[in-house]
Amino acid sequence: MPDHNPFAGQPILVTGATGFIGSHLCRALSRSGAAVHAVSRTRRGDDGAHWWQADLTDIATVRKLVHAVQPAVIFHLSGHVTAAPHLNLVLSTFESHVISTVYLLTAATELGCRRLVLTGSLTEPNNANSAASSPYAAAKVTSSTYGRMFHALYKTPVTIVRPFMAYGPMQDPQKLVPYVTLSLLRGETPKLASGQWPADWVYIDDVIDGFLAAAQVRGAQGCTIDLGSGVMTPVRTVVNHIVELVGGTIAPSFGALPDRPAEEVKLADPAYAQAKIDRRAATLLVEGLQRT
């Protein structure tokens, strides 16, 4: 972060504020002195942010919210997140991602906010000829396409960031790192797939640093920026690190669950992030797991 603080005293709107990344982002913004306005589907208490309960799939609600907050920056992280390919997820992911994104883009453009940071996904297809691997992936690539269109046609100051395999404290217990850690601490055997799938793991502090930079660095508008380490590490290696950190005699059960079919393997481009927002993930995997 630069020495001056562009967020101090500024109204900042964060959707999906109860999620893993959203909650960490709200805390970082509050520490910076920003006037944080957090949006969730259910009412929350005041923990340093002003909480709004809002349905972002209703354009009147979105316009009313944006008009009331008058945000300098909007961070859009809300939406139903799952990589499952089930038919019953098509409508929910379309509504929670595509509709909410288009409505926020419209309201932000009408208002003239300083920056709108959209959250992309590593699951987005690489090109137009590639089929999306899930309804979620299709919804995210469609949302990102709308973001780029708004920037190109209406000069909306949109920056898209794509977090890769983020991990860290206070993550959903069903995610790999907390699931394995908590299972071992309870004396239970973690049941896992083969562990051969490699991913680009990135610690939550580096992700948040990327979000904050994307909201303030000049020249980032219209860009799609990966937030990752640029290093592939198989799940089995991550799990073995956790076993060493926790200690004990329990061995994870690899192969107890089936591998996901056609699991995508993607590597972030940290050089582009360095060039566009002057940020690169600095936390090594073992260090991040120790902090977690």
Residue pairs with C-beta under 8 A, 6 or more apart in sequence:
1 209
1 212
1 213
2 216
5 32
5 33
6 216
7 29
7 32
7 33
7 34
7 73
7 212
7 215
7 216
8 32
8 33
8 34
9 33
9 34
9 35
10 34
10 35
10 72
10 73
11 34
11 35
11 37
11 69
11 70
11 71
11 72
12 29
12 34
12 35
12 36
12 37
12 71
12 72
12 73
12 74
12 75
13 37
13 39
13 65
13 66
13 69
13 71
13 73
13 74
13 75
14 22
14 25
14 26
14 29
14 36
14 37
14 38
14 39
14 49
14 74
14 75
14 77
15 22
15 39
15 56
15 74
15 75
15 76
15 77
15 78
15 100
15 104
16 22
16 39
16 40
16 76
16 77
16 78
16 79
16 119
17 23
17 25
17 26
17 38
17 39
17 40
17 44
17 49
17 51
17 77
18 38
18 40
18 42
18 44
19 77
19 78
19 81
20 166
20 168
20 170
20 171
20 172
20 175
20 204
21 77
21 119
21 163
21 166
21 204
21 207
21 208
21 211
22 38
22 75
22 77
22 78
23 170
24 168
24 170
24 204
24 205
24 207
24 208
25 75
25 77
25 208
25 211
25 212
26 36
26 38
26 48
26 49
27 48
28 208
28 212
29 36
29 212
30 36
30 48
30 49
32 212
35 50
36 48
36 49
36 50
37 49
37 50
37 52
37 69
37 71
38 44
38 49
38 50
38 51
38 52
39 51
39 52
39 53
39 54
39 56
39 65
39 78
40 51
40 52
40 53
40 78
41 53
41 54
41 55
41 78
42 53
43 51
43 53
44 51
44 53
45 51
52 65
52 69
54 61
54 62
54 65
55 61
56 62
56 78
56 96
56 99
56 100
56 103
56 104
57 95
57 96
57 99
57 100
57 103
58 103
59 103
59 106
59 107
62 100
62 103
62 104
62 106
62 107
63 103
63 106
63 107
63 110
65 107
66 74
66 104
66 107
66 108
66 110
66 111
66 113
67 107
67 111
70 111
71 108
71 111
71 113
72 113
72 114
72 115
73 113
73 114
73 115
73 116
73 117
73 215
73 216
74 104
74 108
74 113
74 115
74 116
74 117
75 117
75 119
75 211
75 215
76 100
76 101
76 104
76 116
76 117
76 118
76 119
77 119
78 96
78 100
79 93
79 96
79 97
79 100
79 139
80 89
80 92
80 93
80 96
80 97
80 136
81 136
82 89
82 93
82 134
82 136
83 123
83 133
83 134
83 136
83 137
83 260
84 134
84 136
85 133
85 134
85 135
86 135
89 134
89 135
89 136
90 135
93 135
93 136
93 138
93 139
94 135
94 139
96 139
97 136
97 139
97 140
97 142
97 143
98 139
98 142
98 143
98 146
101 118
101 143
101 146
101 147
102 143
102 146
104 116
105 116
105 146
105 147
105 150
105 156
105 158
108 116
108 156
109 150
109 154
109 156
113 157
114 157
115 157
115 158
115 159
115 214
115 215
115 216
115 221
116 147
116 156
116 157
116 158
116 159
117 158
117 159
117 160
117 161
117 211
117 214
117 215
118 143
118 144
118 147
118 158
118 159
118 160
118 161
119 160
119 161
119 162
119 163
120 140
120 143
120 144
120 160
120 161
120 162
120 224
121 136
121 137
121 140
121 141
121 162
122 162
122 163
122 164
122 165
122 200
122 226
122 228
122 264
122 266
122 268
123 132
123 133
123 134
123 136
123 137
123 140
123 264
124 132
124 137
124 140
124 141
124 144
124 162
125 131
125 132
125 133
125 137
125 141
132 138
132 141
133 262
133 264
144 160
144 224
147 156
147 158
147 160
148 158
148 160
148 222
148 224
150 156
150 158
151 157
151 158
151 221
151 222
152 222
157 221
158 221
158 222
159 214
159 215
159 220
159 221
159 222
159 223
159 225
160 223
160 224
160 225
161 210
161 211
161 214
161 224
161 225
161 226
161 227
162 224
162 225
162 226
162 227
162 268
163 202
163 207
163 210
163 227
163 228
164 199
164 200
164 201
164 202
164 226
164 227
164 228
164 229
164 266
164 268
165 199
165 200
165 201
165 202
165 228
166 202
166 203
166 204
166 207
166 227
167 175
167 176
167 177
167 201
167 202
167 203
167 204
167 288
167 289
167 292
168 177
168 203
168 204
168 205
168 288
168 291
168 292
169 204
169 291
169 292
171 177
171 178
171 204
171 292
172 178
173 179
173 182
176 235
176 238
176 239
177 238
177 242
177 289
177 292
178 292
179 190
180 190
180 192
180 239
180 242
180 243
180 252
181 242
181 246
181 292
183 189
183 190
183 250
184 190
184 242
184 243
184 246
184 248
184 250
185 246
187 248
187 250
188 250
189 250
189 251
189 252
189 253
190 239
190 252
190 253
191 252
191 253
191 256
191 257
192 235
192 239
192 252
192 253
192 254
192 255
192 256
192 257
193 235
193 254
193 255
193 256
193 257
193 258
193 259
193 260
194 236
194 254
194 255
194 259
195 234
195 235
195 236
195 239
195 252
195 254
196 234
196 235
196 236
196 259
197 234
197 235
197 259
197 260
197 263
197 265
198 232
198 233
198 234
198 235
198 265
199 232
199 233
199 234
199 235
199 265
200 228
200 229
200 230
200 231
200 232
200 233
200 266
200 267
200 268
201 229
201 231
201 233
201 238
201 285
201 288
202 227
202 228
202 229
202 268
202 281
202 283
203 281
203 283
203 287
203 288
203 291
203 292
205 283
205 291
206 227
206 229
206 279
206 281
206 282
206 283
207 227
209 279
210 225
210 227
210 273
210 277
210 279
210 281
211 227
213 220
213 277
213 278
213 279
214 220
214 225
214 277
217 276
217 277
217 278
219 276
220 276
220 277
223 276
225 272
225 273
225 276
225 277
226 268
226 269
226 270
226 272
226 273
227 268
227 273
227 279
227 281
228 267
228 268
228 269
228 270
228 281
229 268
229 270
229 281
229 285
230 267
230 268
230 269
230 270
230 271
230 281
231 285
232 265
232 267
233 285
236 254
238 285
238 289
239 252
239 254
241 285
241 286
241 289
242 289
243 250
243 251
243 252
245 289
245 290
270 280
270 281
273 279
273 280
274 280
283 291
